[in-house]
Amino acid sequence: MESHPLPVVENSIFIAAPPETVYAIARDVERFPDFMPDVQRITVLEASEDGRRQVVEWVGRIPSFKLTVKWTEEDVWDDEERSCRFTQVKGDFNEYWGTWFFKAEGEGTRFESSVHYVLEIPTIGPLIRGVVRKIMTDNVARLQEAIRQRAESSR
């Protein structure tokens, strides 16, 4: 059986707000549905006492396919590095994991996102991998843009 590399979406955005502001907004995942239209619900199911590790259930929409996508991921936050490493523990993705980094850059923050995923939609089949890739790419960009707008408007 030949192996295919996992699709990856990498994106970077500059945010004109301090890294601690951007990082704090990103860490407050339960607020995402307030300012991200394609995120229906996010629930923190468990969290370590120090808050560094949490298990989070996501419910998102893919309007173009009239689909709801659900998954539960483990998030590990590193406050010193200002990063998050996440891995799906169960859900609709065949595979899903990635990283977020929030790095000081000039007067603001560079938000770098890397998401590795496999999402096979049985009713649609393998022919639309390119469409799924576009959806994933658009979703990453929309999430980053929503965090950028929220961080910049909070200044």
C-alpha positions in Angstrom: 0.0 0.0 0.0 1.5 3.3 -1.0 1.5 6.1 1.6 0.4 9.6 0.8 1.7 12.6 2.7 -0.8 14.1 5.1 -2.3 17.3 3.6 -1.1 20.3 5.6 -2.4 23.9 5.7 0.2 26.4 6.8 -0.7 30.0 7.2 0.8 33.1 8.8 -0.8 36.4 9.6 0.5 39.6 11.1 -1.6 41.1 13.9 -1.1 44.7 15.1 -1.5 43.8 18.8 0.9 42.5 21.4 1.5 38.7 21.5 0.0 38.4 25.0 -3.3 39.9 23.8 -3.5 37.6 20.7 -2.5 34.6 22.8 -5.1 35.3 25.4 -7.8 35.6 22.7 -6.7 32.3 21.1 -6.6 30.5 24.5 -10.2 31.6 25.2 -11.6 29.0 22.8 -15.1 28.8 24.2 -15.6 32.4 23.0 -14.8 31.5 19.3 -18.5 31.0 18.3 -19.1 34.7 19.4 -16.9 36.0 16.5 -16.5 33.0 14.1 -19.7 32.2 12.1 -18.6 28.7 11.0 -18.0 27.6 14.6 -21.3 26.4 16.1 -20.1 25.4 19.5 -16.9 24.8 21.5 -17.0 23.1 24.8 -14.0 22.5 27.2 -14.7 19.0 28.4 -11.7 18.8 30.8 -8.8 20.9 31.8 -5.7 20.4 33.9 -5.4 22.4 37.1 -2.8 24.7 35.5 -4.9 25.1 32.4 -2.1 24.0 30.1 -3.9 20.9 28.9 -7.5 20.8 27.9 -9.8 18.5 26.0 -12.1 20.5 23.7 -15.1 19.5 21.7 -15.6 21.5 18.4 -18.7 21.7 16.3 -18.2 23.5 13.0 -20.1 24.0 9.8 -19.0 23.5 6.2 -21.8 25.5 4.5 -20.8 24.6 1.0 -21.6 20.9 1.7 -24.3 21.6 4.3 -22.2 19.5 6.6 -21.5 19.7 10.4 -18.1 18.5 11.4 -17.5 17.5 15.0 -14.3 16.5 16.7 -12.7 16.5 20.1 -9.1 17.6 20.4 -6.5 17.7 23.1 -4.8 21.1 23.3 -1.5 21.6 25.1 -0.8 25.3 25.7 2.7 26.6 26.4 2.5 30.1 28.0 6.3 30.7 27.8 6.5 29.8 24.1 3.0 31.2 23.4 2.0 28.1 21.5 -0.6 25.5 21.3 -0.2 21.9 20.0 -3.5 20.1 19.3 -4.4 16.6 18.3 -7.8 15.1 17.6 -8.7 12.4 20.0 -12.0 11.5 18.3 -14.2 12.9 15.6 -15.0 13.3 12.0 -11.4 13.8 10.7 -9.5 10.6 9.8 -6.5 12.5 11.2 -6.1 16.0 12.6 -3.3 17.7 14.5 -1.3 20.9 14.3 0.3 23.9 16.0 -0.3 27.5 16.6 2.6 29.9 17.4 2.2 33.6 18.5 5.6 35.3 18.0 6.5 38.9 18.7 7.2 40.8 15.5 7.9 44.5 15.5 4.9 46.3 17.1 2.7 43.2 16.9 2.4 39.5 16.6 3.0 36.9 13.9 0.3 34.1 14.3 1.6 31.0 12.5 -0.8 28.0 12.1 0.0 24.6 10.8 -2.8 22.0 10.5 -2.3 18.5 9.2 -5.5 16.7 8.4 -7.3 13.9 6.5 -11.0 14.3 6.1 -12.7 11.7 4.0 -16.3 12.5 3.3 -17.8 9.1 2.4 -20.9 10.5 0.6 -18.7 12.7 -1.5 -15.7 10.5 -2.1 -12.0 11.1 -2.9 -12.5 13.2 -6.0 -13.0 16.3 -4.0 -9.8 16.3 -2.0 -8.9 19.6 -3.6 -12.3 21.1 -2.5 -11.7 19.8 1.1 -8.2 21.4 1.0 -9.7 24.7 -0.1 -12.2 24.5 2.8 -9.5 23.7 5.3 -7.3 26.5 3.9 -10.2 29.0 4.0 -11.2 27.9 7.6 -7.6 28.4 8.9 -7.4 31.9 7.2 -10.9 32.9 8.6 -10.0 31.8 12.1 -6.7 33.8 12.0 -8.5 36.8 10.5 -11.2 36.6 13.2 -8.6 36.5 16.0 -6.7 39.4 14.2 -9.8 41.6 14.1 -10.7 40.8 17.7 -7.1 41.5 18.9 -6.8 44.7 16.9 -10.2 46.1 18.0 -9.3 45.4 21.7 -6.4 47.9 21.6 
